[in-house]
Amino acid sequence: MRLSMSGEYTGDEYTLEASIGTDDSDGGVPHGQLFNEFVEAICSHDDAQAATARQQIVEKLGEAALVDTAAVIAAFNGYPRAADTTGIPLEDYKADVTEAMRIELGLDSLNLSKTS
């Protein structure tokens, strides 16, 4: 959501499909495909793929970029978990502005209900 809203502000175009693996482009983000490969490796616990992606990031962008990329992945992994564990609901205004994106990504079809 933030990326698409940033694009509206800057005039840049980003594709949500790149973030969910249905588009092999960079999604409008410099080195986006490389970053997606790293994210995919981390989320799928593929150590070999993660090592390859880490090496490519270091070779193309430097060690500082690897640290920044890993920190962003960790943060984005942690934020929703913190919200979920504290029971923070999606605010109405966020539901309204993310409706099209949630439909496009198929998020509303996921069973995210909590059981007691």
N, C-alpha and C positions, 0 to 999 in steps of 0.2 A: 504494500500500500504506500509506504513512504516513498519508494522509488518511483512509482507511477505519479504520485503527487509532485515529487521533485521535477519530474519530466514536464509536467504541466507548467511549472514555474520557469524552468530553463529553456523549454522548447525542445529538449531532447526526447527521443522516442525509445522506450524500453518495452521489451516483449515479456509478458508473463509466461508464455510458453517455454522460454529458455530456462526459467526457474523451476519448471516441473518436468523438464526432460523431453518435451514434445517438439522442441526446436533446437537444433544443434548449433545455432549461431551464438554470438556473444551476448545477445539480448540487448544490444545497444550500450553495454558496459565495456569499457576497455579491459581486455583480458578476461572477459566474462566467462568464456568457455573454460579457460584454465581454472578459474575460481570455482565454477560449477563442478569440474572434475574433482577438485579437492573436497568440496562439500559432500559430493556423492560418496567419495571414499570414506570420509569420516562417518557419515550417517550409516553406511552399510558395513562399517567395521572391516573394511578391506585394507589390511596393512600394506600390502604390496602396492596397491593403487595409490594409497595415501603417500607412501614413500616416493613414488614416481612424481606425483603432483607436487609434493614439497620441493623436490629437486628442481622441477621445471620452474616453480615460482622463484626459487633462489636464483637460478640461472638467468631468468628473464627480467626479474624485478628486484632482486636482492634479498638479503636476509631480513631486513627491517620489514619488507612487504610480507614475508612469510609470517612474522610475528603478528603484524597487524591483521592479516587474514585469519590466522588461527584465533585471535582474540575476538574478532567479529563473529566467527562461527560459534565460539563458546558463548558469547553474549546472547546471540539470537536463539541458541539452544536453551539458555537459562531463563530468559525473560518470560516466555509463555508458561514454563514450568512453575516459576514463582507465582505467577498470576493464578494458574490452575490450583496450586496447593493452598492458596489463601482464599479461593472461592470468588475471585474478582470476576464479575460478569462482563460481557461485552456491552459497552454502553450503547444506548439507542442511536446516538448520532454516528458512532462508528459502524454500527450495523447498517445504517442508511448509506453511508458513503462507501462501504465495502461490498455492497450487495452485488454489483456487476462483477467485481473481481472474484467473489466467493462462488458465484454461478459459473464463471469461466473456468475456475480451477476445480470445480466440483467439490468444494469444501462442505457445503451444506448437506451433501449426501453421505458424509462420514458420520458414523455413530459416535458422537462425543459425549453422550450422556454418562453421568456418573452413577455408579451403583453404591449402595450403602452397605 
